[in-house]
């Protein structure tokens, strides 16, 4: 009996000491605007700026600054746009329309996903993760409009959240890229 108790205690110590891997952004895959899979793990070693976008919004001109940021910091940053129609019908219905609009008007070269929900009952899993401290371990965020941004470190951990008014070239965002 004494050996059984000792074995149980040792098992309890061993299992409680085993670290549980915290989920990161790198654990997610999402469909690209072209229907392919974007595996976020392929961006390990680079910062990510994840942005919920819309083609017909007052903040849509931020696409230009996002593309400039992508070009300037391409060695250490990947921007990913998540087109969404959660706010006032400001996104095209078809992915092909979104892609054509972004390329024609802003020369977007950074990855875009298929149109997704960033809030509500059908929120895409990565935005559930990004907006919940219980899931990401860092912060709670509420997507209040288009062009909200999340800065992610090279290991897939959330660093910061920025609302729509924070432009891609703002000092608040650049401080993470100039370190």
For each residue, the residues with C-beta under 8 A, 3 or more apart:
1: 4 5
2: 5 6
3: 6 7
4: 1 7 8
5: 1 2 8 9
6: 2 3 9 10
7: 3 4 10 11
8: 4 5 11 12
9: 5 6 12 13
10: 6 7 13 14
11: 7 8 14 15
12: 8 9 15 16
13: 9 10 16 17
14: 10 11 17 18
15: 11 12 18
16: 12 13
17: 13 14
18: 14 15
19:
20:
21:
22: 137
23: 27 129 135 136
24: 27 155 156 157
25: 28 40 48 50 126 129 130 152 156 157 158
26: 40 41 43 44 155 156
27: 23 24 40 41 156
28: 25 40 125 126 129
29: 37 38 39 40
30: 37 38 40 82 113 114 116 124 126
31: 35 36 37 38 113 114
32: 35 36 37 38 111 112 113 114
33: 83 95 98 99 111 112 113 114
34: 95 99
35: 31 32 95 114
36: 31 32
37: 29 30 31 32
38: 29 30 31 32 42 80 111 113
39: 29 42
40: 25 26 27 28 29 30 43 48 80 126 156
41: 26 27 44 156
42: 38 39
43: 26 40 46 48 78
44: 26 41 154 155 156
45: 154
46: 43 76 77 78 154
47: 73 76 77 78 151 152 153 154 159 176 177
48: 25 40 43 77 78 79 80 150 151 152 156
49: 66 69 77 78 79 80 149 150 151 152 168 173
50: 25 79 80 82 126 130 149 150 152
51: 62 66 79 80 81 82 147 148 149 150 168
52: 82 83 84 86 118 127 143 146 147 148
53: 60 63 81 82 83 84 91 112 146 147
54: 57 59 60 83 84 85 87 90 91 146 147
55: 60 83 90 91 92 97 98 101 102
56: 60 89 90 91 92
57: 54 60 87 88 90 145 146 147
58:
59: 54 62 145 146 147 164
60: 53 54 55 56 57 63 146 147
61: 64 65
62: 51 59 65 66 147 167 168
63: 53 60 66 67 81 102 105 106 108
64: 61 67 68 106
65: 61 62 68 69 167 168 169
66: 49 51 62 63 69 70 79 81 106 108 110 168
67: 63 64 70 71 106 107 108 109 110
68: 64 65 71 72 168 169
69: 49 65 66 72 73 77 79 168 169 173 177
70: 66 67 73 74 77 78 79 109 110
71: 67 68 74 109
72: 68 69
73: 47 69 70 76 77 177
74: 70 71 77
75:
76: 46 47 73 177
77: 46 47 48 49 69 70 73 74 177
78: 43 46 47 48 49 70 110 111
79: 48 49 50 51 66 69 70 110 111 168
80: 38 40 48 49 50 51 110 111 112 113
81: 51 53 63 66 102 108 110 111 112 113
82: 30 50 51 52 53 112 113 116 118 124 126 127
83: 33 52 53 54 55 91 92 95 98 112 113 114 115 116
84: 52 53 54 87 91 115 116 117 118 146
85: 54 89 90 91 93 115
86: 52 117 118 119 120 143
87: 54 57 84 90 145 146
88: 57
89: 56 85
90: 54 55 56 57 85 87 146
91: 53 54 55 56 83 84 85 98 115
92: 55 56 83 97 98 101 115
93: 85 97 115
94: 97 98
95: 33 34 35 83 98 99 114 115
96: 99 100
97: 55 92 93 94 100 101
98: 33 55 83 91 92 94 95 101 102 112 115
99: 33 34 95 96 102 103 112
100: 96 97 103 104
101: 55 92 97 98 104 105
102: 55 63 81 98 99 105 106 108 112
103: 99 100 106 107 108
104: 100 101
105: 63 101 102
106: 63 64 66 67 102 103
107: 67 103
108: 63 66 67 81 102 103 112
109: 67 70 71
110: 66 67 70 78 79 80 81
111: 32 33 38 78 79 80 81
112: 32 33 53 80 81 82 83 98 99 102 108
113: 30 31 32 33 38 80 81 82 83 116
114: 30 31 32 33 35 83 95
115: 83 84 85 91 92 93 95 98
116: 30 82 83 84 113 124 127
117: 84 86 120 121 122 123 124 127
118: 52 82 84 86 123 124 127 143 148
119: 86 123 127 142 143
120: 86 117 123
121: 117
122: 117
123: 117 118 119 120 127 128 131
124: 30 82 116 117 118 127 128
125: 28 128 129
126: 25 28 30 40 50 82 129 130
127: 52 82 116 117 118 119 123 124 130 131 143
128: 123 124 125 131 132 135
129: 23 25 28 125 126 132 135 136
130: 25 50 126 127 136 141 150 158 161
131: 123 127 128 140 141 142 143
132: 128 129 135 136 140
133: 136 137 138 139 140
134:
135: 23 128 129 132
136: 23 129 130 132 133 139 157 158
137: 22 133 157 158
138: 133 157 158 159
139: 133 136 158 160 161
140: 131 132 133
141: 130 131 148 150 161
142: 119 131
143: 52 86 118 119 127 131 148
144: 148 163 164
145: 57 59 87 148 163 164
146: 52 53 54 57 59 60 84 87 90 164
147: 51 52 53 54 57 59 60 62 164
148: 51 52 118 141 143 144 145 161 162 163 164
149: 49 50 51 161 162 166 168 173
150: 48 49 50 51 130 141 158 160 161 162
151: 47 48 49 158 159 160 161 162 173 176
152: 25 47 48 49 50 156 157 158 159
153: 47 156 157 158 159
154: 44 45 46 47
155: 24 26 44
156: 24 25 26 27 40 41 44 48 152 153
157: 24 25 136 137 138 152 153
158: 25 130 136 137 138 139 150 151 152 153 161
159: 47 138 151 152 153 176
160: 139 150 151 172 176
161: 130 139 141 148 149 150 151 158
162: 148 149 150 151 166 170 172 173
163: 144 145 148 166
164: 59 144 145 146 147 148
165:
166: 149 162 163 170 172 173
167: 62 65 170 173
168: 49 51 62 65 66 68 69 79 149 173
169: 65 68 69 173 174
170: 162 166 167 173 174
171: 174 175
172: 160 162 166 175
173: 49 69 149 151 162 166 167 168 169 170 176 177
174: 169 170 171 177 178
175: 171 172 178 179
176: 47 151 159 160 173 179
177: 47 69 73 76 77 173 174
178: 174 175
179: 175 176
